[in-house]
Amino acid sequence: MKPPILSKPHIIVMVGIPGSGKSTFAKSFAETFKSSIVSYERIQDITFTTPTFSKQEAAVINQLVDLALDELLKTHKTIVLDSPMNSRVSRAEISKKAKSHGYEPLFVWVQADSKTAQKRLIQLSKSRVVIAPEQFDTEVKKFTPLSASEKSVVISGRHTYSTQLRIVLKKLADPKVDESSTINNRQAPIKRHFLIR
């Protein structure tokens, strides 16, 4: 599949609760388009063999993510960022950084219900250390939904990659298309009254 021709390089920023499918989409997207990916999870796995998910650990990983991202922003090629971006403040910071380097940020919000996300984390825990259920609940509570001012696209974490990709590419190709506003702005059908005798 060919990527759309873009006037500016993009930074694809993954957003969603733990276990929603962000990393799966990010990895597949990066492989499909041979894009660079900065993965919080991969940096964590390399840096800490048995992660504790402490604040100190997160600070170290975030510094490494920032360092990698700063270097990749110099390339002016599309980058995928798979790092916790669940607060509006963190998204505003990454958006400001991206724009200052000539990038256009696109937030890809991967949505999944809590039960599905927790099941995925349980499955994932068989092969690697994942957050504890209490931490999952905390992360879900801390999540701030994207606002209308943030350039974003919503995909379902339960759909196939090809379906998700089609939605994201459509948004990249035509950023003016806002599916949520077009759905809400449709006029109601005119009701006609017929008298049958």
N, C-alpha and C positions, 0 to 999 in steps of 0.2 A: 504494500500500500504506500502510495506517495503522500508525503505530508503536504499540506497546503502551502503555497508560497506566501510568506509573511513579510510585511514591510519592516518589522522590528523583530529582534530575537525575543523569545518568550521564556519566562520562568514559570513552569507548571508547578504550582504549589498544592500539595495534597492536604485535604482537611477532612476531619471526621473522627468519630470516637474510635478507641482501640478495638481492633477486630472487625472493622467495617469493610476492609478490603483495600485500603489505601496503598499499602506496600505492594500488593499483588498487581494492582493497576499500574502503579509507578514503574515497577520492574518491567512489566510487559510493554508499556509505552516506550520506555527507554530502549528496550531491545528492538522494538519495531522500527524506530526512527534513528537508531544509533546515537541517541542523545546521552549526555553525561547525566548521572544521577548522584545526588548527595542523599545518602540514606542514614538517618539517625540510628536505626536498628542495626545496620551493618557496622557502623562505627562503634556502637555499643558492644557488639559481639567480639570485635577485634580488640577493643580496649579493656574490657572486663570479662574474664572467662565466666565468672559467676556474678552477674549483676545484682545489685541490691535495690536499685531504683531510688537511691537516696538523692537528696538535693545536691550534695557535693558531686556525686557521680553525674547527675544531669548537667551540672555546670561545666564539667570537663568535656562531656560529649557535645554540648552546645558550642563551646569554644572551637572544637575540632570541626563541627559542621560549618560554623562561620568562616573558619580559615579555608576550608575546601571551597565553599561557595564564593568567597572573595576572589580566589584564584580562577575559578571557572567563569566568573562574570567578566573577566578580561578577554575571554574567547569570542564573545558576541555570537554564541551559538545557543540554541535552545537547551535549557537545563531543567531537570525534574528534581524538585525538592520534596523529599519524603521525611519530614521532621514534624514534631508536634507544633501545630499552628492552630490551636483550639481557642485562643483568646483573640479578641479584636485588636488588642495592643500589639501582639506578636505579628499579626497579619499586616497591620499598618506599618510596622518597622520593616518587614521584608518588602512590602510594596514600595516604600520610600527608597530602600537600598537598591531595588531592581531598577526603578525609574532613574535614579541618579547614575546608573551605569548604561542607560539607554535600552533597558529591557521593559517589556510589557508583562506584568504579572497576570496569570490566570489561575484563580483558585478553583480547584476541582474538589467539590464536596461529595465524598462518597458516603451515601446514607445506608444504614442498616439498623434494624431494630436491635435493642439491647440483648435479647435472647439469642439471636443469630450471632451477634458479635461475641458474646460469652462462649457459645459453643465453639466458635472458631479458635478462640484463645485456648480453650481446653484441648482441642486437637493439636494446636501449635505447641502446647506445653510438653507434648510427648517428644519433641525434637529440640526444643530450646527453652530457656527460662523466660517466662512471660510475667506480666504484672499479676499480683494477687487480686482476688475478687474485691477486696476492700479498696484497693487502689483503682480498680476498674470503675467502681461506683464514684469515687472521688473525681476521676477524669471525666466521667459522663456529666457530673454536676458542674464542673468547671467549663465545659464546652459552651462557647458563645456562638449561636448561629450566625451565618454570614448576613450582612446587611445589603440593602439594595445598592449602596454606593460601591461595594466591592465587586470588581469584575469577576464573575464566577459562573460556573456551570455545575449542575447537580446531576450525579449519576447514581444508580442503585448498585449497592454492593452485592446484590443478588443476581444481577444480570450477567450475561456472558461478556467477555472482554470485547468481542467484536461490536456488540451493541453499545457498550460504554464508549468505545473508541469513536464510533460514528457520531455520538452526541458531542464529544469533546472536539472532534475535527470540524463539525458543523459550526461550533462556537468560535473556533480559531479562524475559520475561513470567512465567517461573517459575524464579526463581533457586535454588530448593531442588533442582531436578532436576539431578542429577550423573550424566550418562550413563555415565561410566567406572565409577562405583561400582555403578550398577544392573546393568551388564553383568557385573561381577566377582562380585556377590553373588547371582546367580541360582543356585538349587539345581540340582544335577545331577539328571537324570531318574532315577527309581527303576528299577533293573534288575529285571526279572521273569524268572524262569526258567520256561519252558514245557516240558513233557514231551509230546512227540508220539509216540503209539504206532501 
